[in-house]
C-alpha cells in the first residue's frame, strides 16, 4: 500500500519530501534551480562543495547544547 502511495507522488511532492528529510531549505533550492524537480535537486547537491551546502541547509537547534546548560541530578 505504501509503495502505491509513493508511486502516486508528483515530482514537486518528491522534491519537498527530499528537502524536508535532508533538512534542506526548499525555497532557496527552488530559487537556485528555478523548479521543483527532484532529479535537478540531486544533480545540484552532487555538484555543491561542502562549504556551499550549508547555504541550503535548514538550521536545526542542537539539543545537546541546550541540555549542557541544564544541571543533571547526581547519581
Secondary structure, DSSP 4 states (H G I P E B T S, - for coil): -HHHHHHT--HHHHHHHHHHHTTB-HHHHHHHHSS--HHHHHHHHHH--HHHHGGGBPP---HHHHHHTSPPPP-
